[in-house]
Structures are given as C-alpha cells and as structure tokens.
Amino acid sequence: MQEDRQPSPIKRSKWRTFGIVTFITVKWMVYFGIFIGLLAGGAVTGYVAALVKNEEVRPRTVIEEKVGENAITGFVYFNDDTLVGQLRTSEDRMIITYDDLPPQVINAVLGIEDNNFFEHKGVDINGLGRAVKQKLLNEDTQTGGSTLTQQLARRVFLSLDKTDSRKIKEIFLSLRMERYLTKKEILAAYLNKVPFGNGSSGYNLFGIKAAAKGVFDITDLNQLNIAQSAYLAGLPQRPSAYTAFTGKGQFNQKGFDLALGRQRTVLMRMFETGRITQQEYDEALKFDIRKTLAKPSEKAYTTYPYLMLEAERQAAEIMLMEQDKTLTKADLRKKENAPLIEEARDHLLRGGYHVYTTIDKDIYGLMREIGSNDENFSPYSEEKGLEQIAAVMLDHKTGAIVGMLEGRDFYEEQLNYATQMTRQPGSTMKTLAAYLPAIEMGLIQPASIIDDAPMVLKDGQKGFHIPMNVNRKFAGLVTAREALNRSLNLPALKIFNEEVKIENAWAFVKKLGITTLQPGDAYAQTGVIGGLSIGTSVEELTNAYGSIPNKGVFNDAYMISKITDANGKIVYEHKQEPKRVFSEQSAFLMTDMLSTVISDRSGSANKLKSQFKKYGEIPIAGKTGSTQSYGDVWFMGFSPDITLGVWAGYEEQVNSLSENGKARARSIWALIMNKVAETKPEMFVTDKFVRPSGIVKATVSSASGLLPSQLTKEAGMLVTDWFNKKDIPKKTDDALVKMAYITYEGVNYVPNPATPSDMVKEQIVIKRKKPLDVLMDEIKNAQSKLPAKSRRPIEVYLPADAKDNAPSKRDPRVDDGAAPPPPASVKLQSSDGVLILTFSDSAAKDVVGYRVYRSLNQGAYEKQGESIIAGAEKRMKLNASSSHSYTYYVTAVDVVGKESAPSQLVQYGNAPIIPTPPAGGENPGGEQPPAAAVPAAPTDLKAAKTDLSVRLTWASNSVSDQVTKYHVYYSPNNDGKYSRIASTTETSFEYVAPLITGSFFVTSENANGESGPSSKQTVS
C-alpha cells in the first residue's frame, strides 16, 4: 500500500506579504478614521445644534425689515409747543445708500474690515480659520474673523458678547442674509448702523454720513479724501476710545492720538491690499487731519440737558405703563425693572416720537438762571463739592409742573435732584404726617395745647432716645400754631406717635403722592421730623404740599402732557384724576397756620416778609425744614395759584451747609417767586386764601385748649383762633388748680407735711397730660441705661414753664434724722448801696431751703426776705446804709423743718461789738471746753485794703490742732479794744465797710478752746 504524502507548503513572495499587510492596515485605518470622523462630526453637529436650537429662522421679510430699520429722530416741546430739542442722545444718524459712497470710503472700509467682501458668501473661510486657530491656541491676538455681513448680523439681530453661541448664530445669519440681500445693500446697511464715537457737538455718531458731518463737518461723502476716509473707517473698532471729541463736544487729544494711530493702520492695509498706490499712501500720511476737524457746536442737550433727559425718562416710563397697565411708579423704581425702562427709552429715542411737556419756557429759564448764578450760593468746596439746589413749581389746580430746577451744573452731576434724588424731609414732614391728618381727624385745631416737653422713645440701638428741639430747649405748653411756627419737634412727635398714630399718618401721606416710604418706616417714631429710610423727592414733597392750597384735593404732579408718534397720532395723553384727601376746612386751617410761619415774628420763615417783594400783595404760606447738622434744608411754599418746593444741600448728605447755606432753600424760593411774579403776573390771579363755610373763631384755655372756666378767665389764660365749627371743644377747662408745692431740682412736688411753710409755695398751677415729676423720673430711668457720654443733666430736659406744673408725686427727699450742717462760703459784697449775700450749699441731701438772718446795730437777729429754696441761686440782695452796722448769717433747713447752726458771720459797717447769734440745730447749748490743748495761734496774717473792704488771709493751722473755726477781731480805733466781728471755717475773711481803719487779729478754735491772738495787722 502506498504511504500518504503531505503536500509541501506554498511559498509566497515577501513583497506580496508586505502588500497584503499594508492593505489591511490602511483599510482599517480608513474605517477607523471614518468612524472617528463620524463621531467627531456628530459631536460638532450636536454642539452646533445645541448652540442654535433656540435661534429662530428669520424669513426674508424680517431680515430686510430689520436691516433697513433705523432710528427716527424725535422731539420734545415746551407747554406752548415751542421746541425744547431733538431726542438724539442715543444716535445721531443720517441714512445713505450705496450710491452715496465714494470709492475712497469703500476702499478704506473694506481694506481694514473685509478685503474679500465681494468674493465671499457671508463667511470668509480664511478669516474664520485664522480666528479658530487663534482661539484654540489661545494666542494673544484674537481677530475674530468676522466679515462685514457677520458684523451687520450681530448688530441687527444679536448681542455684542463674544461667545461661541453668538459666533455660530452670526455665521448662519450671515449666510442667510447673503441669500436675500445684495452686497451693496449689506455694505450700505453696515455703514448706516455702526458707531463712530462722539462728534463735535458731543452726540454719539452712528453711520458714515453722520460721522463725516460730526467729525469733519462734511455733508457730501465725495468731499472726503483718502486720509479722512481712512480716519473714519478706523473708528468703529473702538468708537469710545478713538474719538477726537468728548461728550461735551470738546477736543479730546488722547482720543485723537489713538484715532490717528488707527488711521495709519487702515492706510497700511489699503496699501497692502492694493487699494491705494504708494504715492496716495504717502500723501495720506502727511495730511493734517487735525486742521480739518469740525469746530465744536452746541446741541439741544447742551442747552436743556436736564430737561431733555427728564422728558426721556418720564416718557419712557409712561409708554411702559401704557403697555403694561399693572405697572406703577413704585414698580418702576425696582432694580429688576431697570432693563424694561431702558428698552422703553431706546424705543422712544428711535421711534420718532414727539413729547409735549407742561414746562413753561420762561419760568424754566429764569429758574435755571437763578440756579446757575454762583453769587446765589456758597463758593465751591474742594472737600464738599458744589452746593446743589433743586426746585419744582407746579400748578396745583391741575398738577402740571410748570418749572423745574434740577441741579446747578449738569456736567458736574447728571442726577436730577428734583425728581430722582430722595433726601430726608426734615420738619417739612410735620405738616403732612402730624398737623394735617390730626386736623382732619378732629384731634387738634390751631389753638390746641400741646406740651413741648421731652418724651422718651424706645431705641433699638441705645435702648432709649430722648429727642430734642433744634435749640436744645423746651418751650412747655404751646398752641399747635405756635409749635408749627417755631418748628418745635416734640409737639409734632407727640401728635404723630400718640394722637394720629404712625400707621394712620403714613396712610394719609401716601394719599398725597409720597411713594418712597419703606416697610421699615412703619416703625420710624421720628419719621415725622425726617427719620425715614430713604426720604422723599422734591417733586413728590412739593406735590403733596400742593393739595393744601388746592383745598384738600390732590392732583398727581405730571410733566408729560401728550406723546405722539412720528405720524402725529396720539399714543398718550394725560388725564386728570383729582382726589379729595381732606376737607376744605382742614385745608384752610392748615393754610392759615402755615401763613403765620411767615407772618409771625417767631415764625421760622419770618424773613420772607422782607425777601419776597410782593409780600402783602400775593398771599403766601409755607414750611421750613432741615436735617441734622444742616445736610439738607427745605422750603415748601405756596400761593393760592402755584406751589414751589425747594431743597438745598450737597451731593453727599454728610456735608453740612454753611451758615448762609442754612437759609438757602428759603432765599432761592424768594428769588424764584420774585422773578416769576415780575415776569409772569398772570400766574397769580387769586388775591387771597378763601375761607370756606364752617370755619369760626373761638376762645379756649391756653392751659388745655378746652373751653375756658371761670378760673381760666381770672388767670387770663385765654387764646382765640380759627376752628372747624364741628371740632370746637365741648369740655370745660379743668387743668388749672391752686395747690401747695415745693420745688426740687427744678421740678414741683407735693411737699412733706413736716416741711416748714416758708419753704412751700402755693399758687395756681397747671395739670399736664403727663406731670413733669413723672416725666423726669422716666428720663432719669432711661438715662441710667444709656452710655455715660449720652447722658445729660436733668435740668436740660426741663421746659421753660416747669414752675407752673402741678405736682403729682411727693417730694423725694427723705429726712436723714439729723440737723443739716450750715451752708459754707458765706460772702458779702457791696455795689451801689446794695449788699449781695452769697453762699454755697449745705452738705446734707435732705435740705429744702435756706434762711438769711440779720442783726442791725448789734441788735437781735431777724429773718430777712423770703427763704431761698434748694436748687435756686444761693444769693440775696440786701439794702444797707453806711451809717449803720449789719451782721448776717445763713442757716439750712431740712425736709422736716430742722434748722442748722448759723453759718459764719459776715458784716457791713462799723461795729465795736458783734452780737452772739443764737445756737442752731437741735442742740443749741453745749459743754464748756477744757482750758488745755487749745490750738496754736494762726500765723502769717495779711491784710489787703480796697475801697469797700479789707481782705484778711492767714496760714492754716496744723492738722494736729484739729481747728474747727477761726475768729476775726477788730479794733476800729487801734486802741487795744477788740471785738469779734466774724467766725469762719476758711483761712480768709473779707470785712465789707467803707473807709476802714484800725487793727485786726485772728484766733483759732478747736474742741478744747480758743488760741491766743495772731500777730496784728493795721490798716489806715
């Protein structure tokens, strides 16, 4: 059998094997590449799709409409339809077509912005690739790679932020725009829309034609040369930096230099791309651009900058509220609504609207003239800045604002101080939140009595707050009219907190158009004198005051009367909505009270009688106001026909006004009123404030404001004033009472039954709503919880009429069980035949008063005059004759009648013998001292003579002598016959007597006896 044989292996070529391996490798690499490409493409596609998924696909009509849409200039008018100016703060634009563009402009723009503009289809692949590479490698130079079409798409449809999302959207939009628009349309649209910085008038220039006019004063683009065309073509890259002019239209060297640098770059690109020759390039570089710049020119916003901006702001707000009826003025002040307002404002500026205001051109002009006159204000301060002023004049019968003063210098501060600033209203709020609602509620009338005495308020910071008046004094019981005239704080605070109540007061104020109250103001106990969260605006405060001369009817102030579109169609017209907030009777009473703020000698605005030239011919009334340290001052004043509110201060409220500046609001008010009365007499047609029915005169008690009792009439405590007939009090005065009292620390108390009658007074006193003895205890308790630096002496809080207060509490002094020590430092001085006796307090705490005793010609001692009550001045005037001799001493009396020993004796006149005073206190007698251990005689006795006295001084004895007092002896004839003339605990004595001659010596005394005499001193 034949064996099986294995086939021999097939031998392959090495090259063939290499080829097969290579083929398989390449095949799988291709497969892998395709796979990776599909994955990457899908990722890129997904990424791009995510970026543009919310982007709408705009049809041809929308693209054509938006590209061709440009702002139309609008206008603002005074109340007589004369022009204020153009609404052109957003854009100054003049529209061109492609046929208006000369070659040099086209070459300059395309050379620097898009050299392949006419070749690409909206996206330049080379430029885009370069931009992608720069972004991926994070290169320092990021060119963006945008074509003109992309830039136009971005400006018309997208935001200007630099994000991938915006870039992708921009590319798709560009491709779509190139399908529907020609290259010429795109280039013209681009040159109509891009910004070119500020022009010579200060306006923001948009579009190549406005730029040629604003920068070079050239209206025909064909007149631009290559150098000028390159200059303009370079501006859109950084219009805010490449600008030869400021916002005021002034030449800007720094911006001009930057623009010239950019121009050279443009010229270089034009040369490199073959758009200009070498010769043209060289000539353009040598051209003097500076000489051809337009001369600065004034714009409407230069003449009336505040008014134009205010018209824009208010018109935009009105159009926004017309669009959304749920929005209010308060809503528009919220930060989250700021974008809505800006959008509405932009629409207004671009839409060709005509805005008609209520502003009277003449009144506005004279108010601005007064506000711009440096002589009317304090000099400029490097520390504080410019003293500012704001004012609003309105026709309160309609609410129309006829004049406005928004600040001193628009270029110093663009804020409209009259409408946009809020500041603390100070005392002007007293009228609106205290007196007016209280009158309307029947709680007070002009003759009502209010206690201008302290009140203790709880304070979240210190624990307690004790408000003060501006003069740091308290007037006591005053009428409401007097309190308002003098702008006293405490009466207003009491009406606000205790009578009207804060909640009711703010509800009333809100009805008068005050929209700036904050939730925290519901707890503002001092809000009625200006302690608010953010304060009020001049416009709203003036608006609120206007309801008073308008007889209680509130018309919301307005400045925009009408708005029409570019075709004259009315899109808004103001409609009056008068609201009665309080009665005619309340309005009259409030007006009459505010009239005496000016007419009364004590009125805070009394100087207006001389400052307002038509005083007496044109009736006026008003209220002053100021904040702490005079950071703000106000005057709200009105006639029967117009209301004018004025504020003065600095941009920063912490800066205080000068001494003259403290009256600035009032003085500017007078200047404005004088000018208006002179130039516009037709504004003042009503010659008086009309008194409505139901207003009568009545007489009430000036102690309580109630009907007079017989005791009230006998005391002459009566006041007569206007009343709303229905609110005349029906209760009879019971505030006056005759009773005994004793005064301690300036406060009247019910006396201790054991207190001697000569220390107690009895008279007619007034029962207050809160007795002062109760109030002072409250203040002491509050002060004990305050930091030491915040405490004041109790005397500071005593009102001027404290002596007339009826006490309700017992004298707080308690008997210590011992007779008080005598008063010290008793002195006697002579002046024109009248002796003045002075002394210091006894050391005892229970002393209620002092008695003065006299001996005439060595006779018995008798009490002199009325007792001096503790706390009163330690001083008594005494009549004396030089032909007689007088000796005096003083005693202290405690709360239960114990009297001290006599004080040291003092003498006037010549007397050889001094009578011995009676022993005082409970132990008038005493044991005779022993003869031993008497003190040493005083040393260093000196005598100094004057025309009316001799003053003796000596050295103090040693402490071991335990001297209790010194005795002074006198010999008038220098014959050795001496009499004791005084005893004192001090080391000096003044002997008062005319024409003194003779000799003196002094002895000392302790518990063991009297020393021998000192050396003698002789006077002649």
Disulfide bonds with the S-S distance in Angstrom:
none
